[in-house]
Amino acid sequence: MKLQGSEIVVKSLLSENVDTIFGYPGGAIMPVYDSLYGYLDQINHVLTRHEQGAIHAAQGYARVSDKVGVCFATSGPGATNLITGLADAMIDSTPLVCITGQVAKHLLGTDAFQETDIIGISTPVTKWNIQVTKAEDIAPAIAKAFYIAKSGRPGPVVIDITKDAQFSEADFSYEKCTKVRSYKALPKVDTTKVDEAIQLINEAKQPYILVGQGVTLGNAEKEFMDFVEQSGIPVAWTLLGVQNIPTNHPQNMGMLGMHGNYAPNLLTNECDVLIAIGMRFDDRVTGNVEKYAKQAKVIHLELDPAEIDKIIKADVAVVGDCKESLPMFTKQIKKKEYTEWYARFKELQKEEYEEVIQHDMNPSTEGMLMSEVIRVINENKKEGAILTVDVGQHQMAASRYFQFDSNKSNVQSGGLGTMGFGLPSAIGAKLGAPKRQVISISGDGGFQMNIQELGTIAQEELDIKILVLNNQFLGMVRQWQELFFERRYSFTDMKSPDLVKLADSYGIQAKSINQRGDLQEAIKEFLNSKGSYLLEVVVEKEDNVFPMMPTGAAVDEVRLS
């Protein structure tokens, strides 16, 4: 059966069970969009207002649905507008297939209108990319792209298709890719390493588990919790690892890193065996690596061999899928109580509560604080709610205080720290998990970076709860200017538009409050309303997020004020 190349694109996506695409049409990808028009009863295309919005939406979709996110863009600026999202997906291991249009083959290298070398540009920020110039090569490229994006450590893939390849015809048959020569997606677990690690854990007096997003990516949440509860060992989590253990679980000691909890950071330097699972020792977690956990034996469970010994030297490295390796641990681990070790955590937790949390939750300040808004959201949100956030003070407040009760409920930019991520990723999250409540929290800075996606939410009639915590500053930068640059607030004060009028112009319900007395009722109305709703809460202008680990400091030098 001969088909036009553009229709081969669509038929191949259907063969991969794709039901949702995020994108923005343009000249070089018009044939694909024309073919898509004939399959609208099988594929939902979401027209975002910017290609960056499209790729962040695809990321949100992938993070909550466990599927590959798909987006379309045209050549030139359409393709380059994907780059931030590709870099974000690469560092956070999000599976994406991005299909870009390209000028015709005979125009390549001529600086033709909207021609850019997207293969060269995207190479450092993709797991794999390919330019296709013949219709017969389209289906195999898409099959390989889906396999590479999803298998092993997931990541983004770009397929760049010239316009003449989209117009020309080829025989179509689709065969899913199941392997690629020289690419080993899942290394075999070495059981001798597992035995070495178990011996260390069983002999430990103060063992400590650090969990990252790798458990989520490996769909090993159950296997992880089985191991945690069998071992009795305290657990701390990275920014993207939060959803792997319920907030109220007795073994959950809190967040690691620059704005993480006090006890988890300090006690990293007191444990005798550190068990890192599906995390990569990001610099925001380790602080000064020269002073990081020097007293501990380090066990690292990790799928990607490149992460072993990259930042922190492992005494025992268990390379492989933690869904496979964790049950081996659970089967052999000795359950202990570690009473004195937990008492040490509780001692430091009490100190943090008295110095920070008590004030954050029930402040005496004239203006509202971000943390107390999160507290009221916790009191009113639905079970299984998904949180999407931007980057900044609100992100840290939300990560510290939002109560997670379900897997795949935390959608944020961890490694790249992309402002403008929260709103478009909420679009994808809602379409990837339509039955779950989606709450998008932004600061006034990040919200305005992709504010145009209100149009997408309105057109798609999506039920997304949009909270803007407006402190009239680029808050995190201002905090650093206050603490380390003698309060020289250089270009961080920010004036925002009337967000209620703006939302109203899109037909989105909206309200703005600036008084604490209005908070409870406003949050209830916000979360219980039908359809999308934007709530702006004007908060204290110069509040700071603590604890805080300054740049270059060790984990046990974290500050409470």
Buried (B, 14 or more C-beta within 10 A) or exposed (E): EEBBBBBBBBBBBBBBEBEBBBBBBBBBBBBBBBBBEEBEEEBEBBBBBBBBBBBBBBBBBBBBBBBBBBBBBBBBEBBBBBBBBBBBBBBBBBBBBBBBBBBBBEBBEEEBEBBBBBBEBBEEBBBBBBBBBBBBBBBBBBBBBBBBBBBBBBBBBBBBBBBBBBBBEBEBEBEEBEEEEEEEBBBEBBEEBBEBBBEBBBEBEBBBBBBBBBBBBBBBBEBBBBBBBBBBBBBBBBBBBBBBBBBEEEBBBBBBBBBBBBBBBBBBBBBBBBBBBBBBBBEBBBBBBEBBBEEBBBBBBBBBBEBBEBBBEBBBBBBBBBBBBBBBBBEBBEEBEBEEBBEBBEEBBEBBBEBBBEBBBEBEEEBBBBBBBBBBBBEBBEEBBBBBBBBBBBBBBBBBBBBBBBBBBBBBBBBBBBBBBBBBBBBBBBBBBEEBBBBBBBBBBBBBBBBBBBBBBBBBEBBBBBBBBBBBBBBBBBBBBBEEEEEEBEEBEBEBEEBBEBBEEBEBBBBBBEEBEBBEEBBEBBBEBEBBBBBBBBBBEBBBBBBBBEEEBBBBBBEEE
